[in-house]
Amino acid sequence: MSWRGIVLGAMRVPPNPTQPPGSPPRVFRAAPNFFKLRLLQFFLTQLLAVFGVFWAIWFASLASKMGAPPAVVWVLRVVEIFGIVAVGLHFIFGWMLVYLDYELRWYLLSDRAIRIREGIITVREKTMALANIQNITIKQGPLQRLLGIADVEVKTAGGGSGVGDPRKRGVVEDPMHIGYFRGVGNAEEIRDLVREGVRRQRDTGLGDPDDVHAPVGEDDLPAAVAELLGQARALRAAVGP
């Protein structure tokens, strides 16, 4: 078994997300440059950790030269060794988690819903009905522009009260009414596909993805009005004066 299978098995991470309701979904993944950006952020944090270890080694050597008690020098040497081992293990496992976070990031779009699955230590999976989506935005920071990637933000109804704001609860993940296609290289294509799916769902009537109605043309409108009036007269006659 590969290291990937061992890590996923130990952390009980499902390899594939649950399919969203509706038609067989189109699958989108984060772009390779998203992985490069995450690696850059990871290496910067590692540099800080390495700097701390070198500082501890320098301080222990300085204390030894200045005649510090042997017990103090011994404690400092133990801290040195522990720091070196900790940084090495953190580098190995941290790189694994960064890679798996990129590889197991799923964005699925069917004709009825979006399903987003992300996370390794904490797996987060959310489903957003296209009929409820109100806003679609492309967001792109300076580094993302440089790498040619962007985030597609999708918002549904019911999130304006602030009750579910994760910042007020100390929670890191996004609110349930907001979803992100993070680090994608085809943000405009995804935005247009989501917009088209939302339009189709709303054209079915009342925003219910389960109801499908045939479009009514201008020639059918008088007949529909006459039928509605006939049903109203029949109902009035049945109820009585």
Summary of the structure (lengths in Angstrom):
residues: 241
radius of gyration: 28.3
end to end distance: 80.5
largest distance: 110.0
contacts: 620
relative contact order: 0.13
helix: 54%
strand: 17%
